[in-house]
């Protein structure tokens, strides 16, 4: 015969067991239908995903690195340009698709994408692409059967762009670095060439130069700050330029 204390202990054990089982079932609950019904994140958005350093998400991190301008071979005629290299700073607004994927959590059940779908239908055909929503099922960070929820937004974002010239290189070729602010962390895009050579899908919508700092490559600086290949060129300049 079970004593009252034994029955109480068994009842307590059953209650704790039911709580543990309930917690496990909650943790392993199926993904909400609103996420399951989403299309899979396209490869064009998934290929540059990486773990963010300051947030528990996967986000766009382009891996491409711009090649530095090729130096002129020895003996190549010097281009008709002043012997200086400049670093131009540009600021403004850009368009660039930034993907952010969130791991499964309790807030999945509160997602309501119906209003977002209506806004997207209105925004189609405009200059700024509407936000898009996807699931991510195949990735080293994703557990099979538990897809991540992803958003793709194109901006407009604030963009800070720097274009550097190099001494002894083609002055018309710069090394550009664009820092795009608008995600958990800045997204960086780099390229070499001119401002018009910006690689897609980056688009410079409204951007202008705010500063430019130059250094003399030859080491000869005229009294007016102009850089020359030979100090005698300062004397050869018109009086208004000296």
C-alpha positions in Angstrom: 0.0 0.0 0.0 1.2 3.5 -0.9 1.6 5.9 1.9 0.3 9.5 1.6 3.9 10.8 1.4 4.7 8.3 -1.4 1.6 9.3 -3.3 2.5 13.0 -2.9 6.0 12.3 -4.1 4.7 10.5 -7.2 2.2 13.2 -8.0 5.0 15.8 -7.7 7.2 13.7 -10.0 4.4 13.4 -12.6 3.8 17.2 -12.5 7.5 17.9 -13.1 7.6 15.3 -15.8 4.7 16.8 -17.6 6.3 20.3 -17.4 9.5 18.9 -18.9 7.7 17.1 -21.7 5.6 20.2 -22.4 8.8 22.3 -22.7 10.4 19.8 -25.0 7.3 19.7 -27.2 7.2 23.5 -27.3 10.9 23.7 -28.3 10.3 21.1 -31.0 6.9 22.6 -32.2 6.5 22.6 -35.9 7.4 25.8 -37.8 4.4 28.1 -38.2 2.6 27.8 -41.5 3.3 31.5 -42.3 7.0 30.6 -42.5 6.6 27.2 -44.1 4.6 28.7 -46.9 7.3 31.2 -47.8 9.4 30.6 -50.9 13.0 29.4 -50.4 15.6 32.2 -50.3 17.0 32.5 -53.9 20.6 31.6 -54.4 21.5 35.2 -55.4 20.6 36.3 -51.9 21.9 33.3 -50.0 25.4 33.0 -51.5 26.9 35.9 -49.5 25.3 35.1 -46.2 27.6 35.0 -43.1 27.2 35.2 -39.4 27.0 38.7 -38.1 29.6 39.7 -35.4 27.2 41.8 -33.3 23.8 40.2 -33.8 22.5 36.5 -33.7 21.6 36.5 -37.4 22.9 35.6 -40.8 23.3 38.6 -43.1 24.7 39.7 -46.5 28.5 40.1 -46.5 29.9 40.4 -50.0 33.2 38.5 -50.3 34.5 40.1 -53.5 37.7 42.1 -53.2 38.6 44.8 -55.6 42.0 44.5 -57.4 44.3 47.4 -56.8 45.1 49.6 -59.9 47.9 48.1 -61.9 51.1 50.1 -61.7 52.6 51.5 -64.9 55.4 49.3 -66.3 58.9 51.0 -66.2 59.5 53.1 -69.2 55.8 53.7 -69.9 55.1 57.3 -71.0 53.8 59.4 -68.1 50.1 60.3 -68.6 49.3 63.9 -69.0 48.2 64.4 -65.4 49.6 66.2 -62.4 51.8 64.1 -60.1 49.3 63.6 -57.3 46.9 61.0 -55.9 43.6 61.9 -54.4 41.2 60.3 -52.0 37.6 61.4 -52.7 34.8 61.0 -50.2 31.2 60.8 -51.4 28.0 60.5 -49.4 24.3 60.0 -50.1 21.8 57.2 -50.7 22.2 53.9 -52.4 20.1 50.9 -53.3 21.5 47.4 -52.4 19.6 44.2 -51.4 20.5 43.3 -47.9 19.4 39.9 -46.6 18.9 39.3 -42.8 17.9 35.8 -41.6 16.7 35.1 -38.1 16.8 31.7 -36.4 13.6 30.1 -35.1 12.2 31.6 -32.0 8.9 32.1 -30.1 8.0 35.2 -32.0 7.6 33.3 -35.3 4.0 32.6 -34.3 3.2 36.4 -34.2 4.3 37.0 -37.8 1.6 38.7 -39.9 2.8 39.3 -43.5 -0.5 40.0 -45.1 -0.1 43.8 -44.7 3.4 43.6 -46.0 2.1 41.7 -49.1 -0.4 44.5 -49.8 2.3 47.1 -49.5 4.6 45.1 -51.8 1.8 45.0 -54.5 1.5 48.8 -54.3 5.3 49.3 -54.4 5.9 47.1 -57.5 7.0 49.2 -60.5 8.5 51.9 -58.3 12.2 52.8 -58.2 12.6 51.2 -54.8 12.0 47.4 -54.8 9.6 46.3 -52.0 10.7 44.2 -49.0 10.7 40.5 -49.7 10.3 37.5 -47.3 11.7 34.0 -47.6 12.6 31.0 -45.6 16.2 29.5 -45.4 16.2 25.7 -45.2 19.6 24.8 -46.6 22.6 26.4 -44.8 25.4 25.1 -42.5 23.8 27.1 -39.6 20.3 25.8 -40.2 18.9 22.6 -38.5 17.0 20.4 -40.9 13.3 20.9 -40.4 13.7 24.3 -38.7 14.0 26.9 -41.4 15.1 30.5 -40.7 13.0 33.5 -41.5 14.7 36.0 -43.9 14.0 39.5 -45.1 15.5 41.1 -48.2 15.3 44.9 -48.3 17.0 47.2 -50.9 16.8 50.5 -49.1 17.4 53.3 -49.8 20.3 53.1 -47.4 22.8 55.7 -46.4 26.1 55.1 -48.2 29.6 56.4 -47.5 31.9 55.9 -50.5 35.7 56.5 -50.7 37.6 56.5 -54.0 41.4 56.3 -53.8 44.0 57.1 -56.5 47.4 55.6 -56.4 50.8 57.1 -57.3 52.5 55.6 -60.3 49.2 54.1 -61.6 46.5 55.2 -64.0 45.0 58.3 -62.5 41.6 57.4 -64.1 41.4 54.2 -62.1 40.5 54.4 -58.4 39.9 51.8 -55.7 36.4 52.3 -54.3 35.0 51.2 -51.0 31.3 51.7 -50.3 30.1 51.3 -46.7 26.3 50.7 -46.6 24.5 51.5 -43.3 21.1 49.9 -42.7 21.6 46.3 -41.4 22.7 44.9 -38.1 26.2 45.7 -39.4 27.5 47.9 -42.3 27.7 46.1 -45.6 30.9 46.8 -47.6 31.2 46.7 -51.4 34.5 47.3 -53.2 35.5 47.8 -56.8 38.2 49.3 -59.0 37.7 51.6 -61.9 35.6 54.7 -62.1 32.4 55.7 -60.2 30.4 54.5 -63.2 31.9 51.0 -62.8 30.0 50.3 -59.6 29.1 46.6 -59.6 25.5 45.5 -59.5 23.3 45.1 -57.6 24.7 48.3 -55.9 23.1 51.4 -57.3 24.2 54.9 -56.4 20.9 56.7 -56.4 21.7 60.1 -54.9 25.3 60.6 -54.0 27.7 63.5 -54.2 31.3 64.3 -53.4 31.8 65.9 -50.0 35.6 66.0 -49.7 38.8 65.3 -51.5 42.3 65.1 -50.0 45.4 64.9 -52.3 49.0 64.1 -51.8 51.9 64.9 -54.2 53.5 61.7 -55.6 56.6 63.4 -56.9 57.4 65.3 -53.8 57.4 68.7 -55.5 54.7 71.2 -54.5 54.3 74.6 -56.0 53.6 77.6 -53.8 49.9 77.4 -54.7 49.7 73.7 -53.7 49.8 72.3 -57.2 51.8 69.1 -57.7 54.3 68.8 -60.5 56.7 66.2 -61.8 59.6 68.8 -62.0 60.0 71.9 -59.8 60.8 73.9 -63.0 57.1 73.4 -64.0 56.1 75.8 -61.3 58.0 78.6 -63.1 56.4 77.5 -66.4 52.9 78.0 -65.1 50.9 81.1 -65.9 51.2 83.8 -63.2 47.5 83.2 -62.2 48.3 79.5 -61.3 51.6 80.1 -59.4 
